[in-house]
């Protein structure tokens, strides 16, 4: 299937206040991540390489112990196996994460 509509994709809850909608092919996955205020993605790692960009809002992103407030237009890279976490403060945020290979648990 070559075309997708984000709103038509199933929404999955990852953590309290954090949901995703995904689209994927054989070798790549796009994940739209929606953060409510004061929500968090706990520290974790995975074998997938992950790149992302902030579409809306601001959130704190910690990659391998380095913390930064990322905002609309910022991009980031999480190498395979590197611990990372995220949390919002008072506002909502939306990020686009891209995984290679696709994460089976998000399909």
N, C-alpha and C positions, 0 to 999 in steps of 0.2 A: 504494500500500500504506500504510494508515494506522497500522499497529502494527509495532513492531520489538522484537526481543530482542537485547540487546547481545552476549551470548555467542554468538549465531548468526551474527553479522556477521564477515566475513573480517578477519583481522588482517594489517596491513601494517607492515613495518619501515621506519622513517624514517631512523634513525641507529642506531649500536651501542647497544643497551640502551633504545631508544625505539620503541614500537609504537603503532598507532592502530587503532580500529574506528570506522567512520563510518556515519551514517544521513543521508539527504538527501531534499529535495524539489526543486522547481524553483528556489527562490530562497534556500534556507537549508540549511546543513549542520551537524550536530553531530558532533564528533570527540572520542572518549574517548582520551586520551593516557596511556600507561602508561610511567613512567620507572623503570628499574632504578637502584640506587645507582651513583653516579659516572658517570652518563650525561649527554650534552649534546646540545642542538639548536643547531647553529652559527648564527651571525648570518645573517639572511636578511630579505627583504621580499617582499611580494606585493601585487597590486592589490586583494585581498579585504579587507574590514573584518573584524576578528576581536575577539570578546569571549570571555572565559573565566572560569572559577572553579576553585579548587583543591578537589577532592573529598576527597583524602587526602594526608597527608604535607606536605612542605615542599620548595620549590626556589627557586633564585635566578632571577629574571626580569629581563632588561635590555630596556627599551623606549626607543628613541631616546637611548641613552647613560645613562639613569637606571636604576640597579640597586636591586632590593628583594627581600628574602626574602619569598615569599608562602607562606601556609599555609592549611589547611582553612578554608573560609568566605570567603577573600579573593577578590576579582574584579578583572579588569583589562580594558583596552581597548587594542587595537593598531590605530591608524588605517591606512587604505590607504596602502601605499608606505613605511611607517615601518620601519626596521631593528629587529630584536629577536632575542633568543636566550634560552636557558634551560639550567640545569644543576642536577643534584641533587648532594647531598653524600653522607652515609652511609646514607640511607634511600631507600625507594621512594616514589613519588608518583603520583597520578592527577589529571589535570585534564580538564575538559570545555571544549573550545574550540568556538565557534560562528562559522561563516564565512558571509558574504553577499557575493557570490553563492557557491554551492558551488564548491569546488576540484575541477576535473575530474580532476587527477592523483591525488586521493584516493578517487575513486569505484571 
